[in-house]
Amino acid sequence: MGHSPFPPGTDTLSTLPRIVGARVTAYTHGQPTATDTLGVGQQVASVTTDANGRFQLPTLPGGLYIVTIAPPAGSAYQGVYVAAMAYEHSADYPWWVVLPLK
């Protein structure tokens, strides 16, 4: 469902399937606690990947963010979260979502 073809024998980021309709959400990074070991703060942006599996978050202040990536319902892929740095030009170019299979 909703991804580009996966050519056999390829394993580079440039040739992996791109996930269409994935929800990418960025949260500020706060102080970790006993119940929130990641330190997930306030939601600051949320976008959905386009027909090419690309997304662009709005310009965010530089710093560390927790980013969740949720595939569309019924997808063969699993969601992930990452800690990611935003820089001055992070919003200038599109990014792609590549997720592991369930």
C-alpha positions in Angstrom: 0.0 0.0 0.0 1.3 3.5 -0.9 5.0 3.0 -1.5 7.3 3.1 -4.4 8.5 -0.2 -6.0 11.3 -2.0 -4.3 13.8 -3.3 -6.9 15.3 -6.6 -5.9 18.9 -6.5 -4.7 19.0 -2.8 -3.8 19.8 -1.6 -0.3 20.7 2.0 -0.5 18.6 5.0 0.8 18.3 6.2 -2.8 16.6 3.0 -4.0 14.5 1.9 -0.9 10.7 2.3 -1.1 9.4 5.7 -0.1 6.4 5.7 2.2 3.3 7.7 1.0 0.9 9.1 3.6 3.1 8.6 6.6 2.6 11.1 9.4 5.8 12.9 10.6 5.5 14.8 13.9 8.2 16.8 15.6 8.2 17.5 19.4 10.6 19.6 21.4 13.1 17.7 23.4 12.7 18.2 27.1 14.2 16.8 30.3 13.8 13.0 30.5 11.9 11.7 33.5 11.2 8.3 35.0 8.0 8.0 33.0 9.3 9.7 29.8 12.8 8.5 29.3 13.0 10.3 25.9 12.0 13.7 27.2 9.2 14.3 24.6 8.1 17.9 24.9 5.4 19.9 23.1 4.4 19.1 19.5 5.7 21.8 17.2 5.0 20.5 13.7 3.2 17.7 11.9 3.0 16.9 8.2 2.1 13.9 5.9 4.4 12.5 3.2 3.4 13.3 -0.3 2.9 11.0 -3.4 6.7 10.6 -3.6 7.1 9.9 0.1 8.7 13.3 0.7 8.0 15.8 3.5 9.1 19.2 4.6 8.7 20.4 8.2 8.3 24.1 8.7 11.4 26.1 9.8 12.1 25.2 13.4 14.5 26.9 15.8 17.8 25.0 15.8 18.0 22.3 18.4 17.2 18.7 19.2 13.7 17.3 18.5 12.0 14.0 18.9 10.4 13.0 15.6 7.8 10.3 15.2 7.0 8.7 11.9 3.7 6.7 11.7 2.9 4.8 8.5 -0.6 5.0 7.1 -3.2 2.5 8.3 -2.8 -1.0 6.8 0.8 -0.4 5.9 3.3 -3.2 5.8 5.8 -0.9 7.6 6.2 -0.1 11.3 6.5 3.3 12.9 9.6 4.7 14.4 10.9 7.6 16.4 14.2 9.4 16.2 16.1 12.2 17.9 17.0 14.7 15.2 18.8 18.0 15.1 17.2 21.0 13.2 19.6 23.4 11.7 19.2 26.8 10.0 18.5 25.2 6.6 16.8 21.9 7.6 13.4 23.1 6.2 14.9 24.2 2.8 14.8 20.8 1.2 12.5 17.8 1.2 13.2 14.6 3.2 12.0 11.1 2.6 10.5 8.5 4.9 12.0 5.0 4.8 10.6 2.6 7.4 11.4 -1.0 8.3 8.9 -3.8 7.5 6.7 -5.1 10.4 
